[in-house]
Amino acid sequence: MKNLTFLISLLAVLFFGISVKGQKISDGQTIEVNGMSVTFNILNKESVEAGGKPYDRYKVSASVKNTSDKAYNIRLASYPQIVTNTGLVELDCINATGAKLTSKKIELKMKAQMINVTYSAYDKSGKFATSTIPVIGSYYFDQGDTISDNAIFIVPQGEKPDVSVRSLR
């Protein structure tokens, strides 16, 4: 019984470690992750110096396309709500230094659906006024949608970005 418990615990730790680490992705490659196609591209490379050391500066682009047969939605309630789990996939550059306030990862998030809300209230002068403000009503990622983002990675000179992808959904 003791050996069985140990074996199950070991397998759980190994499975968790593999799922957290993610899959490697390289320049121009597309990977399928949980019904989403993730593409990574290097747009530009230049050499820079930070703290007296030479580095390579890469401008990169990442995109995710929903190729599954389901849509992702987060509908908000009628009271103030803070939503932090809108991420779809995360691309983590393992060898990025983060020097000069650059990125170490790209998180691709769901789109926000903006709704115009009209309200009436008294203004500072005491007059009854009607105003319209945009608010976020929901977050979504429909079938066939594509979301893209760019980032700058600084890596040690002579190295290419070592990027892994993991699903946040």
Backbone as JSON, one array per atom type, in Angstrom:
{
  "sequence": "MKNLTFLISLLAVLFFGISVKGQKISDGQTIEVNGMSVTFNILNKESVEAGGKPYDRYKVSASVKNTSDKAYNIRLASYPQIVTNTGLVELDCINATGAKLTSKKIELKMKAQMINVTYSAYDKSGKFATSTIPVIGSYYFDQGDTISDNAIFIVPQGEKPDVSVRSLR",
  "N": [[0.82, -1.19, 0.0], [1.96, 1.22, 0.77], [3.92, 1.51, -1.19], [2.32, 1.79, -3.47], [1.01, 4.23, -3.0], [3.23, 5.93, -3.01], [4.07, 5.57, -5.69], [1.86, 6.59, -7.13], [1.93, 9.24, -6.27], [4.43, 10.03, -7.29], [4.0, 9.76, -10.07], [2.0, 11.71, -10.39], [3.42, 14.07, -9.76], [5.35, 14.03, -11.81], [3.67, 14.23, -14.1], [2.47, 16.73, -13.61], [4.72, 18.38, -13.71], [5.51, 18.1, -16.4], [3.27, 19.15, -17.73], [3.3, 21.82, -16.88], [5.69, 22.79, -17.88], [5.55, 22.92, -20.75], [5.61, 23.05, -24.42], [8.3, 23.11, -26.73], [8.96, 25.74, -29.08], [9.93, 27.08, -32.22], [11.36, 29.58, -34.44], [9.04, 30.6, -36.86], [7.47, 28.36, -36.61], [4.45, 26.45, -36.07], [2.33, 25.31, -33.54], [0.03, 22.96, -32.22], [-2.08, 23.4, -29.51], [-4.24, 22.32, -27.23], [-6.5, 22.62, -29.02], [-5.9, 25.02, -30.19], [-4.01, 26.91, -32.5], [-0.76, 27.85, -32.27], [1.54, 30.27, -33.23], [4.88, 31.3, -33.74], [7.15, 33.89, -34.47], [10.24, 35.36, -35.47], [10.89, 38.69, -35.9], [12.86, 40.65, -36.14], [16.36, 41.22, -35.63], [18.98, 42.48, -33.64], [22.16, 43.65, -32.44], [22.99, 44.57, -29.14], [24.22, 46.45, -26.27], [24.3, 45.96, -22.85], [24.83, 46.95, -19.62], [27.56, 46.77, -20.06], [27.91, 44.35, -21.32], [27.64, 42.29, -24.25], [24.63, 41.66, -26.07], [21.95, 39.97, -27.85], [19.18, 41.38, -29.44], [15.91, 40.66, -29.96], [13.03, 41.2, -31.87], [9.92, 39.9, -31.6], [7.03, 38.01, -32.66], [3.87, 36.67, -31.77], [1.09, 34.52, -32.25], [-2.24, 33.28, -31.79], [-4.66, 31.02, -32.85], [-8.02, 30.05, -32.79], [-8.76, 26.92, -33.41], [-10.44, 25.0, -32.67], [-13.66, 23.4, -32.05], [-15.09, 24.89, -30.3], [-16.02, 27.86, -28.47], [-14.46, 30.28, -26.35], [-15.58, 31.87, -23.47], [-16.06, 34.47, -21.09], [-18.35, 35.69, -19.08], [-19.36, 38.65, -17.55], [-20.59, 39.65, -14.34], [-23.31, 41.67, -12.99], [-22.3, 43.34, -11.09], [-19.37, 45.1, -9.86], [-16.48, 43.46, -10.99], [-13.43, 41.79, -10.86], [-11.42, 40.44, -13.25], [-8.97, 38.13, -13.85], [-8.15, 35.94, -15.23], [-7.91, 35.77, -18.13], [-6.13, 34.8, -19.93], [-4.94, 32.83, -22.69], [-2.81, 31.35, -23.97], [0.67, 31.01, -23.1], [3.81, 32.16, -24.0], [7.0, 31.5, -23.19], [10.17, 32.82, -22.89], [12.97, 31.24, -22.22], [15.71, 31.83, -22.03], [15.78, 34.59, -21.98], [16.87, 37.76, -20.77], [15.61, 39.96, -19.69], [16.66, 42.44, -19.57], [16.98, 46.02, -19.79], [14.28, 46.62, -19.42], [12.79, 44.76, -20.95], [10.79, 42.04, -22.33], [10.13, 38.76, -20.92], [8.32, 36.93, -21.49], [5.34, 36.22, -23.45], [1.97, 36.71, -23.12], [-0.93, 35.64, -24.48], [-4.13, 36.89, -24.65], [-7.74, 36.7, -24.15], [-10.17, 38.48, -26.17], [-11.64, 41.63, -25.34], [-15.0, 42.49, -24.89], [-16.53, 45.41, -25.53], [-19.03, 47.5, -24.16], [-21.31, 50.13, -24.55], [-22.51, 52.09, -21.99], [-25.21, 53.9, -20.85], [-25.92, 56.43, -18.56], [-27.59, 58.39, -16.06], [-27.12, 61.3, -14.11], [-26.52, 63.82, -11.6], [-24.57, 66.61, -12.44], [-21.6, 68.59, -11.6], [-22.53, 71.19, -11.47], [-25.1, 70.91, -10.66], [-27.0, 70.21, -12.49], [-29.11, 67.86, -14.18], [-27.73, 65.33, -15.97], [-27.06, 63.27, -18.83], [-24.87, 60.67, -19.59], [-22.49, 58.69, -21.44], [-20.52, 55.82, -21.09], [-17.84, 53.59, -21.95], [-17.76, 50.16, -21.07], [-16.38, 47.0, -20.02], [-18.0, 44.14, -21.03], [-17.73, 41.42, -21.39], [-15.38, 38.72, -21.99], [-13.93, 37.12, -24.8], [-13.2, 34.45, -27.14], [-13.68, 33.41, -30.06], [-14.56, 30.73, -32.4], [-12.23, 30.31, -34.96], [-11.14, 32.84, -34.57], [-8.27, 35.03, -34.3], [-5.57, 36.02, -32.31], [-2.98, 38.29, -31.74], [0.34, 39.34, -30.7], [3.22, 41.37, -29.96], [6.67, 41.36, -28.86], [9.77, 42.16, -27.18], [12.72, 40.43, -26.86], [15.67, 40.06, -25.05], [18.58, 38.31, -25.34], [21.5, 36.33, -24.41], [24.45, 37.06, -26.32], [24.81, 35.51, -29.47], [23.0, 33.51, -29.04], [19.77, 32.14, -29.82], [16.31, 32.98, -29.21], [14.99, 30.85, -26.76], [12.17, 29.33, -26.66], [9.16, 28.31, -25.05], [5.85, 26.94, -25.11], [2.79, 27.08, -23.38], [-0.45, 26.05, -22.46], [-3.02, 28.04, -21.06], [-5.58, 27.47, -20.61]],
  "CA": [[0.0, 0.0, 0.0], [2.87, 2.35, 0.86], [4.55, 1.64, -2.5], [1.31, 2.27, -4.4], [0.84, 5.66, -2.72], [4.43, 6.6, -3.5], [4.05, 5.53, -7.14], [0.84, 7.53, -7.61], [2.44, 10.58, -5.99], [5.51, 10.27, -8.23], [3.39, 9.98, -11.38], [1.31, 13.01, -10.36], [4.44, 15.12, -9.82], [5.91, 14.01, -13.16], [2.66, 14.74, -15.02], [2.33, 18.16, -13.35], [5.94, 19.02, -14.2], [5.48, 18.11, -17.86], [2.22, 20.05, -18.2], [3.67, 23.19, -16.57], [6.84, 23.17, -18.7], [5.1, 23.29, -22.09], [6.26, 22.51, -25.61], [9.25, 24.02, -27.39], [8.55, 26.28, -30.37], [11.02, 27.83, -32.81], [10.98, 30.61, -35.4], [8.21, 30.19, -37.99], [6.78, 27.11, -36.31], [3.1, 26.47, -35.53], [2.09, 24.17, -32.67], [-1.35, 22.79, -31.74], [-2.17, 23.29, -28.06], [-5.64, 22.31, -26.77], [-7.42, 23.15, -30.03], [-5.46, 26.34, -30.63], [-2.76, 26.93, -33.26], [0.12, 28.91, -31.78], [2.62, 30.53, -34.17], [5.93, 32.17, -33.22], [8.03, 34.39, -35.52], [11.23, 36.39, -35.16], [10.7, 39.75, -36.88], [14.04, 41.48, -36.3], [17.46, 40.92, -34.7], [20.08, 43.43, -33.63], [23.06, 43.49, -31.31], [22.96, 45.7, -28.2], [25.08, 46.3, -25.11], [23.61, 46.32, -21.6], [25.71, 46.71, -18.47], [28.9, 46.45, -20.53], [27.94, 43.03, -21.94], [26.91, 42.25, -25.53], [23.43, 40.82, -26.14], [21.16, 40.04, -29.08], [17.84, 41.9, -29.18], [14.98, 40.11, -30.93], [11.62, 41.6, -31.87], [9.21, 38.67, -31.94], [5.58, 38.07, -32.76], [3.2, 35.42, -31.47], [-0.34, 34.57, -32.5], [-3.0, 32.08, -31.46], [-5.91, 30.91, -33.61], [-8.92, 29.04, -32.25], [-9.07, 25.93, -34.44], [-11.33, 23.99, -32.08], [-15.08, 23.59, -32.36], [-15.75, 25.58, -29.19], [-15.61, 29.22, -28.19], [-14.14, 30.56, -24.95], [-16.3, 33.07, -23.02], [-16.17, 34.82, -19.68], [-19.37, 36.73, -18.97], [-19.22, 39.35, -16.29], [-21.82, 39.86, -13.57], [-23.79, 43.05, -12.99], [-21.61, 44.1, -10.07], [-17.95, 45.19, -10.21], [-15.81, 42.17, -10.94], [-12.06, 41.82, -11.37], [-11.14, 39.18, -13.96], [-7.54, 38.02, -14.13], [-7.86, 34.68, -15.93], [-8.29, 35.88, -19.53], [-5.05, 34.27, -20.75], [-5.17, 31.62, -23.48], [-1.52, 30.65, -24.02], [1.82, 31.8, -22.68], [5.09, 31.82, -24.62], [8.02, 31.87, -22.22], [11.53, 32.77, -23.41], [13.74, 30.73, -21.1], [17.02, 32.46, -21.93], [15.67, 36.06, -22.0], [17.45, 38.36, -19.58], [14.74, 41.0, -19.16], [17.44, 43.68, -19.48], [16.41, 47.23, -20.4], [12.82, 46.54, -19.29], [12.21, 43.96, -22.03], [9.94, 40.93, -21.9], [10.61, 37.39, -20.78], [7.25, 36.07, -21.99], [4.18, 36.82, -24.09], [0.72, 36.05, -22.76], [-2.0, 35.99, -25.4], [-5.35, 36.91, -23.85], [-9.02, 36.82, -24.85], [-10.6, 39.82, -26.56], [-12.64, 42.24, -24.46], [-16.19, 43.03, -25.57], [-16.88, 46.7, -24.94], [-20.45, 47.86, -24.23], [-21.56, 51.51, -24.14], [-23.52, 52.17, -20.95], [-25.72, 55.24, -20.66], [-26.41, 56.64, -17.2], [-28.01, 59.76, -15.74], [-26.7, 61.75, -12.78], [-26.35, 65.25, -11.47], [-23.18, 67.03, -12.61], [-21.08, 69.48, -10.56], [-23.32, 72.42, -11.4], [-26.42, 70.58, -10.16], [-27.91, 69.87, -13.59], [-29.3, 66.44, -14.46], [-27.06, 65.08, -17.25], [-26.95, 61.89, -19.29], [-23.54, 60.39, -20.14], [-22.23, 57.33, -21.92], [-19.15, 55.36, -20.89], [-17.62, 52.21, -22.37], [-17.37, 49.2, -20.04], [-16.15, 45.64, -20.51], [-19.13, 43.28, -20.72], [-17.3, 40.03, -21.37], [-14.17, 38.37, -22.72], [-14.28, 36.03, -25.7], [-12.27, 33.94, -28.15], [-14.58, 32.61, -30.88], [-13.99, 29.81, -33.38], [-11.62, 30.98, -36.1], [-10.51, 34.11, -34.18], [-6.83, 35.06, -34.13], [-5.07, 37.07, -31.43], [-1.53, 38.44, -31.92], [1.04, 40.31, -29.88], [4.66, 41.47, -30.21], [7.49, 41.58, -27.68], [11.21, 42.26, -27.4], [13.49, 39.55, -26.0], [17.12, 40.23, -25.08], [19.21, 37.04, -24.96], [22.96, 36.4, -24.53], [24.9, 37.14, -27.71], [25.06, 34.23, -30.13], [21.89, 32.59, -28.78], [18.44, 32.47, -30.31], [15.33, 32.81, -28.14], [14.59, 29.48, -26.41], [10.78, 29.62, -26.3], [8.24, 27.21, -24.84], [4.44, 27.33, -25.13], [1.91, 26.29, -22.53], [-1.84, 26.47, -22.48], [-3.56, 28.57, -19.81], [-6.99, 27.06, -20.6]],
  "C": [[0.87, 1.26, 0.0], [3.53, 2.6, -0.5], [3.58, 2.19, -3.54], [1.08, 3.78, -4.22], [2.03, 6.45, -3.23], [4.44, 6.66, -5.02], [3.04, 6.52, -7.71], [1.31, 8.96, -7.4], [3.54, 10.96, -6.99], [4.96, 10.54, -9.63], [2.67, 11.33, -11.46], [2.3, 14.16, -10.48], [5.05, 15.18, -11.22], [4.94, 14.6, -14.17], [2.51, 16.25, -14.86], [3.54, 18.91, -13.89], [5.97, 19.12, -15.71], [4.45, 19.1, -18.35], [2.56, 21.5, -17.93], [4.77, 23.67, -17.52], [6.42, 23.62, -20.09], [5.91, 22.64, -23.18], [7.2, 23.56, -26.19], [8.67, 24.47, -28.73], [9.71, 27.12, -30.9], [10.48, 28.79, -33.87], [10.2, 30.04, -36.59], [7.4, 28.94, -37.77], [5.37, 27.37, -35.77], [2.87, 25.19, -34.76], [0.61, 24.15, -32.28], [-1.33, 22.57, -30.24], [-3.64, 23.41, -27.67], [-6.61, 22.95, -27.76], [-7.09, 24.55, -30.5], [-4.13, 26.21, -31.37], [-1.94, 28.12, -32.82], [1.29, 29.04, -32.75], [3.59, 31.54, -33.55], [6.85, 32.57, -34.36], [9.01, 35.41, -34.97], [11.14, 37.42, -36.28], [11.99, 40.5, -37.17], [15.09, 41.06, -35.26], [18.49, 42.03, -34.81], [20.92, 43.2, -32.39], [23.02, 44.75, -30.46], [23.94, 45.42, -27.07], [24.31, 46.77, -23.89], [24.53, 45.97, -20.44], [27.1, 46.31, -18.89], [29.02, 45.08, -21.18], [27.15, 43.05, -23.25], [25.73, 41.25, -25.47], [22.83, 40.92, -27.54], [19.74, 40.42, -28.71], [16.93, 41.42, -30.31], [13.6, 40.73, -30.77], [10.87, 40.38, -32.38], [7.7, 38.92, -31.99], [5.01, 36.69, -32.46], [1.71, 35.59, -31.78], [-0.96, 33.23, -32.13], [-4.3, 32.14, -32.24], [-6.73, 29.78, -33.01], [-9.33, 28.11, -33.38], [-10.01, 24.84, -33.91], [-12.78, 24.28, -32.48], [-15.83, 24.26, -31.22], [-15.2, 26.99, -29.04], [-15.33, 29.35, -26.7], [-14.84, 31.86, -24.59], [-16.18, 33.22, -21.53], [-17.18, 35.97, -19.63], [-19.29, 37.33, -17.58], [-20.59, 39.56, -15.64], [-22.19, 41.34, -13.59], [-23.15, 43.9, -11.9], [-20.12, 44.17, -10.43], [-17.23, 43.86, -9.98], [-14.42, 42.31, -11.54], [-11.77, 40.45, -11.97], [-9.66, 39.16, -14.32], [-7.19, 36.79, -14.97], [-8.3, 34.72, -17.39], [-7.23, 35.32, -20.47], [-5.43, 32.98, -21.46], [-3.91, 30.75, -23.52], [-0.43, 31.6, -23.58], [3.05, 31.27, -23.38], [6.18, 32.37, -23.72], [9.4, 31.72, -22.85], [12.46, 32.45, -22.25], [15.07, 31.46, -20.93], [16.96, 33.99, -22.03], [16.18, 36.63, -20.68], [16.51, 39.37, -18.92], [15.46, 42.33, -19.02], [16.73, 44.81, -20.22], [14.89, 47.18, -20.46], [12.15, 45.81, -20.45], [11.48, 42.76, -21.45], [10.72, 39.64, -21.72], [9.55, 36.43, -21.29], [6.18, 36.91, -22.67], [2.97, 36.02, -23.65], [-0.37, 36.55, -23.7], [-3.33, 35.81, -24.68], [-6.59, 37.04, -24.74], [-9.31, 38.28, -25.18], [-11.65, 40.31, -25.57], [-13.79, 42.77, -25.31], [-16.61, 44.28, -24.84], [-18.37, 47.0, -25.2], [-20.57, 49.32, -23.79], [-22.73, 51.53, -23.17], [-23.92, 53.63, -20.78], [-26.27, 55.36, -19.25], [-26.75, 58.11, -17.01], [-27.61, 60.09, -14.31], [-26.61, 63.26, -12.77], [-24.87, 65.58, -11.64], [-22.79, 68.02, -11.51], [-21.92, 70.75, -10.39], [-24.75, 72.16, -10.91], [-27.43, 70.24, -11.23], [-27.96, 68.36, -13.77], [-28.76, 66.17, -15.85], [-27.03, 63.59, -17.55], [-25.59, 61.72, -19.96], [-23.44, 58.95, -20.58], [-20.76, 57.0, -21.67], [-19.02, 53.94, -21.41], [-17.19, 51.34, -21.18], [-17.14, 47.84, -20.69], [-17.31, 44.77, -20.06], [-18.76, 41.82, -20.63], [-15.95, 39.91, -22.07], [-14.49, 37.17, -23.58], [-13.13, 35.66, -26.62], [-13.07, 32.94, -28.97], [-13.83, 31.67, -31.81], [-13.45, 30.61, -34.55], [-10.96, 32.31, -35.78], [-9.0, 33.95, -34.04], [-6.45, 36.25, -33.26], [-3.55, 37.08, -31.57], [-0.96, 39.46, -30.95], [2.53, 40.27, -30.22], [5.38, 41.68, -28.88], [8.94, 41.71, -28.11], [11.89, 41.35, -26.38], [14.97, 39.9, -26.16], [17.73, 38.96, -24.52], [20.73, 37.2, -25.06], [23.39, 36.33, -26.0], [25.25, 35.76, -28.25], [23.96, 33.21, -29.91], [20.62, 33.09, -29.45], [17.47, 32.32, -29.15], [14.92, 31.34, -27.98], [13.17, 29.59, -25.82], [9.98, 28.34, -26.12], [6.83, 27.77, -24.74], [3.69, 26.45, -24.15], [0.52, 26.9, -22.56], [-2.25, 26.97, -21.1], [-5.03, 28.19, -19.65], [-7.09, 25.57, -20.44]]
}
